[in-house]
């Protein structure tokens, strides 16, 4: 398990290569922590796969993985994280906290 310092160090290096390397070993490309299985197994003629997700704070990044946990592929929504130039981008996405999401939902309900 990575400690906070290790995660902070990973978050400083956001080149495309660093992100790819983290994903290749099943870690969140942004945060560097191990992604855990978050879904059932899906069976296809091409093989079985499931989804894994980052457990860091409110991170929502998900990837698909085969049943040998050897090929990780970011969910389509997150593919752009690997499309940046190799100079990288130091910016790390701010995911809304549970409270922020709740507040947004509450606001939506009351403005109707
Ligand atoms: Zn993450």
Backbone and ligand atoms as CSV (ligand in chain L), in Angstrom:
chain,resi,resn,atom,element,x,y,z
A,1,UNK,N,N,0.850,-1.201,0.000
A,1,UNK,CA,C,0.000,0.000,0.000
A,1,UNK,C,C,0.882,1.245,0.000
A,2,UNK,N,N,0.557,2.148,-0.895
A,2,UNK,CA,C,1.339,3.375,-0.972
A,2,UNK,C,C,0.941,4.335,0.142
A,3,UNK,N,N,1.927,5.004,0.706
A,3,UNK,CA,C,1.584,5.998,1.715
A,3,UNK,C,C,1.356,7.357,1.043
A,4,UNK,N,N,0.934,8.330,1.823
A,4,UNK,CA,C,0.606,9.646,1.277
A,4,UNK,C,C,1.794,10.281,0.560
A,5,UNK,N,N,3.001,10.084,1.110
A,5,UNK,CA,C,4.194,10.680,0.510
A,5,UNK,C,C,4.442,10.089,-0.888
A,6,UNK,N,N,4.265,8.762,-0.998
A,6,UNK,CA,C,4.477,8.109,-2.292
A,6,UNK,C,C,3.457,8.605,-3.310
A,7,UNK,N,N,2.223,8.799,-2.868
A,7,UNK,CA,C,1.183,9.295,-3.768
A,7,UNK,C,C,1.523,10.722,-4.191
A,8,UNK,N,N,1.966,11.545,-3.242
A,8,UNK,CA,C,2.323,12.924,-3.562
A,8,UNK,C,C,3.452,12.948,-4.576
A,9,UNK,N,N,4.433,12.064,-4.425
A,9,UNK,CA,C,5.549,12.007,-5.377
A,9,UNK,C,C,5.061,11.607,-6.758
A,10,UNK,N,N,4.164,10.620,-6.807
A,10,UNK,CA,C,3.627,10.178,-8.095
A,10,UNK,C,C,2.866,11.320,-8.744
A,11,UNK,N,N,2.116,12.068,-7.948
A,11,UNK,CA,C,1.286,13.128,-8.496
A,11,UNK,C,C,2.116,14.274,-9.068
A,12,UNK,N,N,3.383,14.417,-8.609
A,12,UNK,CA,C,4.253,15.475,-9.138
A,12,UNK,C,C,4.669,15.173,-10.565
A,13,UNK,N,N,4.770,13.867,-10.897
A,13,UNK,CA,C,5.259,13.488,-12.225
A,13,UNK,C,C,4.066,13.054,-13.070
A,14,UNK,N,N,3.639,13.926,-13.959
A,14,UNK,CA,C,2.435,13.658,-14.742
A,14,UNK,C,C,2.728,13.619,-16.236
A,15,UNK,N,N,3.909,13.128,-16.615
A,15,UNK,CA,C,4.170,12.979,-18.048
A,15,UNK,C,C,3.325,11.821,-18.562
A,16,UNK,N,N,3.146,11.790,-19.871
A,16,UNK,CA,C,2.370,10.706,-20.467
A,16,UNK,C,C,3.011,9.357,-20.170
A,17,UNK,N,N,4.340,9.317,-20.257
A,17,UNK,CA,C,5.068,8.065,-19.993
A,17,UNK,C,C,4.846,7.589,-18.561
A,18,UNK,N,N,4.933,8.507,-17.622
A,18,UNK,CA,C,4.740,8.137,-16.218
A,18,UNK,C,C,3.330,7.601,-16.003
A,19,UNK,N,N,2.354,8.257,-16.659
A,19,UNK,CA,C,0.965,7.815,-16.509
A,19,UNK,C,C,0.778,6.427,-17.117
A,20,UNK,N,N,1.371,6.223,-18.302
A,20,UNK,CA,C,1.270,4.906,-18.957
A,20,UNK,C,C,1.902,3.833,-18.084
A,21,UNK,N,N,3.062,4.125,-17.516
A,21,UNK,CA,C,3.763,3.149,-16.685
A,21,UNK,C,C,2.949,2.779,-15.452
A,22,UNK,N,N,2.305,3.759,-14.862
A,22,UNK,CA,C,1.485,3.474,-13.677
A,22,UNK,C,C,0.294,2.595,-14.061
A,23,UNK,N,N,-0.360,2.939,-15.192
A,23,UNK,CA,C,-1.512,2.159,-15.631
A,23,UNK,C,C,-1.107,0.721,-15.958
A,24,UNK,N,N,0.065,0.552,-16.558
A,24,UNK,CA,C,0.525,-0.776,-16.983
A,24,UNK,C,C,0.628,-1.754,-15.818
A,25,UNK,N,N,0.863,-1.227,-14.600
A,25,UNK,CA,C,0.957,-2.118,-13.436
A,25,UNK,C,C,-0.305,-2.049,-12.580
A,26,UNK,N,N,-1.382,-1.514,-13.175
A,26,UNK,CA,C,-2.666,-1.518,-12.486
A,26,UNK,C,C,-2.848,-0.399,-11.480
A,27,UNK,N,N,-2.080,0.673,-11.656
A,27,UNK,CA,C,-2.217,1.802,-10.736
A,27,UNK,C,C,-2.900,2.972,-11.436
A,28,UNK,N,N,-3.505,3.829,-10.644
A,28,UNK,CA,C,-4.159,5.011,-11.197
A,28,UNK,C,C,-3.100,5.870,-11.903
A,29,UNK,N,N,-3.359,6.241,-13.165
A,29,UNK,CA,C,-2.370,7.030,-13.887
A,29,UNK,C,C,-2.062,8.380,-13.237
A,30,UNK,N,N,-3.014,8.934,-12.527
A,30,UNK,CA,C,-2.782,10.230,-11.868
A,30,UNK,C,C,-2.188,10.076,-10.487
A,31,UNK,N,N,-2.752,9.193,-9.684
A,31,UNK,CA,C,-2.387,9.129,-8.275
A,31,UNK,C,C,-1.359,8.060,-7.939
A,32,UNK,N,N,-1.232,7.061,-8.788
A,32,UNK,CA,C,-0.216,6.038,-8.553
A,32,UNK,C,C,-0.613,4.975,-7.551
A,33,UNK,N,N,-1.826,5.030,-7.023
A,33,UNK,CA,C,-2.216,3.963,-6.088
A,33,UNK,C,C,-2.897,2.834,-6.846
A,34,UNK,N,N,-2.792,1.655,-6.271
A,34,UNK,CA,C,-3.342,0.447,-6.891
A,34,UNK,C,C,-4.846,0.593,-7.096
A,35,UNK,N,N,-5.336,0.182,-8.266
A,35,UNK,CA,C,-6.770,0.232,-8.519
A,35,UNK,C,C,-7.384,-1.120,-8.134
A,36,UNK,N,N,-8.531,-1.066,-7.448
A,36,UNK,CA,C,-9.211,-2.284,-6.992
A,36,UNK,C,C,-10.377,-2.624,-7.905
A,37,UNK,N,N,-10.730,-3.918,-7.914
A,37,UNK,CA,C,-11.870,-4.353,-8.727
A,37,UNK,C,C,-13.152,-3.715,-8.198
A,38,UNK,N,N,-13.953,-3.137,-9.102
A,38,UNK,CA,C,-15.167,-2.441,-8.685
A,38,UNK,C,C,-16.401,-2.960,-9.405
A,39,UNK,N,N,-16.262,-4.042,-10.157
A,39,UNK,CA,C,-17.412,-4.543,-10.903
A,39,UNK,C,C,-17.333,-6.063,-11.002
A,40,UNK,N,N,-18.367,-6.643,-11.606
A,40,UNK,CA,C,-18.412,-8.090,-11.834
A,40,UNK,C,C,-17.515,-8.445,-13.007
A,41,UNK,N,N,-17.387,-9.733,-13.247
A,41,UNK,CA,C,-16.667,-10.189,-14.433
A,41,UNK,C,C,-17.631,-10.260,-15.608
A,42,UNK,N,N,-17.194,-9.810,-16.760
A,42,UNK,CA,C,-17.983,-9.894,-17.979
A,42,UNK,C,C,-17.336,-10.917,-18.894
A,43,UNK,N,N,-18.158,-11.841,-19.411
A,43,UNK,CA,C,-17.629,-12.878,-20.282
A,43,UNK,C,C,-17.906,-12.522,-21.733
A,44,UNK,N,N,-16.880,-12.581,-22.544
A,44,UNK,CA,C,-17.051,-12.361,-23.979
A,44,UNK,C,C,-16.269,-13.443,-24.724
A,45,UNK,N,N,-16.534,-13.554,-26.015
A,45,UNK,CA,C,-15.810,-14.523,-26.830
A,45,UNK,C,C,-14.318,-14.188,-26.856
A,46,UNK,N,N,-14.008,-12.893,-26.666
A,46,UNK,CA,C,-12.614,-12.442,-26.700
A,46,UNK,C,C,-11.895,-12.696,-25.378
A,47,UNK,N,N,-12.664,-13.051,-24.350
A,47,UNK,CA,C,-12.065,-13.275,-23.040
A,47,UNK,C,C,-12.855,-12.539,-21.970
A,48,UNK,N,N,-12.525,-12.783,-20.734
A,48,UNK,CA,C,-13.238,-12.144,-19.627
A,48,UNK,C,C,-12.571,-10.833,-19.249
A,49,UNK,N,N,-13.393,-9.913,-18.771
A,49,UNK,CA,C,-12.820,-8.661,-18.293
A,49,UNK,C,C,-13.674,-8.103,-17.167
A,50,UNK,N,N,-13.093,-7.208,-16.414
A,50,UNK,CA,C,-13.809,-6.524,-15.342
A,50,UNK,C,C,-13.313,-5.086,-15.284
A,51,UNK,N,N,-13.815,-4.339,-14.325
A,51,UNK,CA,C,-13.394,-2.954,-14.157
A,51,UNK,C,C,-12.690,-2.769,-12.826
A,52,UNK,N,N,-11.685,-1.925,-12.847
A,52,UNK,CA,C,-10.989,-1.558,-11.616
A,52,UNK,C,C,-11.071,-0.042,-11.482
A,53,UNK,N,N,-10.988,0.434,-10.254
A,53,UNK,CA,C,-11.090,1.868,-10.032
A,53,UNK,C,C,-10.103,2.336,-8.979
A,54,UNK,N,N,-9.741,3.609,-9.093
A,54,UNK,CA,C,-8.801,4.208,-8.133
A,54,UNK,C,C,-9.524,4.462,-6.816
A,55,UNK,N,N,-8.861,4.153,-5.713
A,55,UNK,CA,C,-9.485,4.303,-4.399
A,55,UNK,C,C,-9.038,5.586,-3.699
A,56,UNK,N,N,-8.321,6.442,-4.419
A,56,UNK,CA,C,-7.804,7.654,-3.784
A,56,UNK,C,C,-8.900,8.704,-3.620
A,57,UNK,N,N,-9.115,9.144,-2.406
A,57,UNK,CA,C,-10.140,10.158,-2.093
A,57,UNK,C,C,-11.364,10.029,-2.978
A,58,UNK,N,N,-11.639,11.056,-3.790
A,58,UNK,CA,C,-12.849,11.014,-4.611
A,58,UNK,C,C,-12.539,10.713,-6.067
A,59,UNK,N,N,-11.377,10.152,-6.321
A,59,UNK,CA,C,-10.966,9.870,-7.701
A,59,UNK,C,C,-11.972,8.926,-8.366
A,60,UNK,N,N,-12.317,9.243,-9.592
A,60,UNK,CA,C,-13.336,8.455,-10.303
A,60,UNK,C,C,-12.753,7.677,-11.482
A,61,UNK,N,N,-11.449,7.637,-11.589
A,61,UNK,CA,C,-10.809,6.998,-12.738
A,61,UNK,C,C,-11.000,5.480,-12.701
A,62,UNK,N,N,-11.427,4.953,-13.853
A,62,UNK,CA,C,-11.679,3.522,-13.981
A,62,UNK,C,C,-10.953,2.964,-15.191
A,63,UNK,N,N,-10.635,1.679,-15.110
A,63,UNK,CA,C,-10.010,1.008,-16.245
A,63,UNK,C,C,-10.596,-0.391,-16.392
A,64,UNK,N,N,-10.486,-0.923,-17.606
A,64,UNK,CA,C,-10.886,-2.305,-17.856
A,64,UNK,C,C,-9.636,-3.157,-17.731
A,65,UNK,N,N,-9.831,-4.401,-17.282
A,65,UNK,CA,C,-8.675,-5.287,-17.194
A,65,UNK,C,C,-9.093,-6.718,-17.532
A,66,UNK,N,N,-8.190,-7.465,-18.128
A,66,UNK,CA,C,-8.489,-8.854,-18.488
A,66,UNK,C,C,-8.363,-9.747,-17.251
A,67,UNK,N,N,-8.722,-11.025,-17.404
A,67,UNK,CA,C,-8.757,-11.888,-16.220
A,67,UNK,C,C,-7.384,-12.334,-15.731
A,68,UNK,N,N,-6.337,-11.896,-16.397
A,68,UNK,CA,C,-4.993,-12.167,-15.863
A,68,UNK,C,C,-4.415,-10.920,-15.202
A,69,UNK,N,N,-5.225,-9.881,-15.142
A,69,UNK,CA,C,-4.781,-8.586,-14.604
A,69,UNK,C,C,-3.462,-8.162,-15.249
A,70,UNK,N,N,-3.436,-8.282,-16.597
A,70,UNK,CA,C,-2.189,-7.923,-17.269
A,70,UNK,C,C,-2.364,-6.799,-18.281
A,71,UNK,N,N,-3.585,-6.615,-18.789
A,71,UNK,CA,C,-3.791,-5.529,-19.754
A,71,UNK,C,C,-4.813,-4.530,-19.239
A,72,UNK,N,N,-4.339,-3.394,-18.840
A,72,UNK,CA,C,-5.228,-2.350,-18.325
A,72,UNK,C,C,-5.493,-1.335,-19.422
A,73,UNK,N,N,-6.772,-0.968,-19.554
A,73,UNK,CA,C,-7.151,0.004,-20.564
A,73,UNK,C,C,-8.089,0.999,-19.899
A,74,UNK,N,N,-7.745,2.268,-19.957
A,74,UNK,CA,C,-8.593,3.264,-19.305
A,74,UNK,C,C,-9.978,3.284,-19.917
A,75,UNK,N,N,-10.995,3.517,-19.096
A,75,UNK,CA,C,-12.348,3.699,-19.612
A,75,UNK,C,C,-12.298,4.896,-20.560
A,76,UNK,N,N,-13.124,4.838,-21.592
A,76,UNK,CA,C,-13.051,5.820,-22.672
A,76,UNK,C,C,-13.036,7.269,-22.183
A,77,UNK,N,N,-13.840,7.515,-21.181
A,77,UNK,CA,C,-13.946,8.843,-20.594
A,77,UNK,C,C,-12.591,9.395,-20.121
A,78,UNK,N,N,-11.656,8.484,-19.769
A,78,UNK,CA,C,-10.378,8.914,-19.196
A,78,UNK,C,C,-9.213,8.788,-20.155
A,79,UNK,N,N,-9.481,8.346,-21.378
A,79,UNK,CA,C,-8.390,8.121,-22.328
A,79,UNK,C,C,-7.549,9.371,-22.573
A,80,UNK,N,N,-8.179,10.528,-22.483
A,80,UNK,CA,C,-7.434,11.773,-22.755
A,80,UNK,C,C,-6.265,11.969,-21.798
A,81,UNK,N,N,-6.314,11.286,-20.658
A,81,UNK,CA,C,-5.218,11.420,-19.687
A,81,UNK,C,C,-3.897,10.918,-20.252
A,82,UNK,N,N,-4.002,10.040,-21.263
A,82,UNK,CA,C,-2.777,9.492,-21.866
A,82,UNK,C,C,-2.462,10.152,-23.203
A,83,UNK,N,N,-3.257,11.138,-23.554
A,83,UNK,CA,C,-3.071,11.741,-24.862
A,83,UNK,C,C,-2.299,13.047,-24.813
A,84,UNK,N,N,-1.829,13.392,-23.633
A,84,UNK,CA,C,-1.103,14.642,-23.520
A,84,UNK,C,C,0.319,14.487,-24.034
A,85,UNK,N,N,0.974,15.603,-24.250
A,85,UNK,CA,C,2.345,15.566,-24.744
A,85,UNK,C,C,3.257,15.038,-23.647
A,86,UNK,N,N,4.463,14.665,-24.020
A,86,UNK,CA,C,5.376,14.083,-23.037
A,86,UNK,C,C,5.921,15.116,-22.060
A,87,UNK,N,N,5.696,16.400,-22.347
A,87,UNK,CA,C,6.082,17.408,-21.355
A,87,UNK,C,C,5.143,17.266,-20.154
A,88,UNK,N,N,3.990,16.682,-20.436
A,88,UNK,CA,C,3.059,16.409,-19.356
A,88,UNK,C,C,2.329,17.640,-18.887
A,89,UNK,N,N,1.493,17.405,-17.958
A,89,UNK,CA,C,0.727,18.483,-17.384
A,89,UNK,C,C,0.725,18.232,-15.900
A,90,UNK,N,N,1.102,19.240,-15.140
A,90,UNK,CA,C,1.162,19.055,-13.688
A,90,UNK,C,C,-0.224,19.082,-13.084
A,91,UNK,N,N,-1.202,19.491,-13.899
A,91,UNK,CA,C,-2.530,19.658,-13.308
A,91,UNK,C,C,-3.161,18.302,-13.020
A,92,UNK,N,N,-3.683,18.205,-11.833
A,92,UNK,CA,C,-4.361,16.993,-11.416
A,92,UNK,C,C,-5.831,17.368,-11.286
A,93,UNK,N,N,-6.682,16.507,-11.813
A,93,UNK,CA,C,-8.112,16.797,-11.801
A,93,UNK,C,C,-8.628,16.898,-10.373
A,94,UNK,N,N,-9.451,17.892,-10.146
A,94,UNK,CA,C,-10.119,17.974,-8.847
A,94,UNK,C,C,-11.470,17.295,-8.966
A,95,UNK,N,N,-11.605,16.183,-8.269
A,95,UNK,CA,C,-12.883,15.483,-8.280
A,95,UNK,C,C,-13.742,16.046,-7.158
A,96,UNK,N,N,-15.018,16.292,-7.450
A,96,UNK,CA,C,-15.881,16.834,-6.391
A,96,UNK,C,C,-16.007,15.837,-5.253
A,97,UNK,N,N,-15.990,16.355,-4.037
A,97,UNK,CA,C,-16.162,15.484,-2.876
A,97,UNK,C,C,-17.615,15.042,-2.801
A,98,UNK,N,N,-17.866,14.096,-1.948
A,98,UNK,CA,C,-19.227,13.601,-1.760
A,98,UNK,C,C,-20.152,14.760,-1.394
A,99,UNK,N,N,-19.679,15.636,-0.489
A,99,UNK,CA,C,-20.498,16.764,-0.033
A,99,UNK,C,C,-20.810,17.703,-1.196
A,100,UNK,N,N,-19.801,17.958,-2.041
A,100,UNK,CA,C,-20.017,18.853,-3.192
A,100,UNK,C,C,-21.023,18.262,-4.165
A,101,UNK,N,N,-20.926,16.957,-4.369
A,101,UNK,CA,C,-21.859,16.304,-5.297
A,101,UNK,C,C,-23.276,16.351,-4.736
A,102,UNK,N,N,-23.377,16.087,-3.433
A,102,UNK,CA,C,-24.677,16.136,-2.762
A,102,UNK,C,C,-25.295,17.522,-2.891
A,103,UNK,N,N,-24.464,18.550,-2.654
A,103,UNK,CA,C,-24.939,19.932,-2.710
A,103,UNK,C,C,-25.472,20.243,-4.102
A,104,UNK,N,N,-24.785,19.741,-5.121
A,104,UNK,CA,C,-25.194,19.993,-6.503
A,104,UNK,C,C,-26.553,19.330,-6.784
A,105,UNK,N,N,-26.711,18.107,-6.296
A,105,UNK,CA,C,-27.965,17.383,-6.504
A,105,UNK,C,C,-29.100,18.100,-5.781
A,106,UNK,N,N,-28.822,18.527,-4.547
A,106,UNK,CA,C,-29.830,19.218,-3.754
A,106,UNK,C,C,-30.276,20.496,-4.457
A,107,UNK,N,N,-29.279,21.249,-5.008
A,107,UNK,CA,C,-29.560,22.502,-5.702
A,107,UNK,C,C,-30.474,22.234,-6.898
A,108,UNK,N,N,-30.157,21.163,-7.642
A,108,UNK,CA,C,-30.937,20.808,-8.824
A,108,UNK,C,C,-32.390,20.515,-8.431
A,109,UNK,N,N,-32.575,19.797,-7.332
A,109,UNK,CA,C,-33.917,19.413,-6.892
A,109,UNK,C,C,-34.749,20.629,-6.507
A,110,UNK,N,N,-34.082,21.601,-5.858
A,110,UNK,CA,C,-34.826,22.745,-5.348
A,110,UNK,C,C,-35.084,23.816,-6.392
A,111,UNK,N,N,-34.374,23.783,-7.522
A,111,UNK,CA,C,-34.579,24.840,-8.529
A,111,UNK,C,C,-35.677,24.449,-9.515
A,112,UNK,N,N,-36.202,23.245,-9.391
A,112,UNK,CA,C,-37.261,22.810,-10.320
A,112,UNK,C,C,-38.596,23.477,-9.998
L,1,ZN,ZN,ZN,-6.731,8.186,-8.914
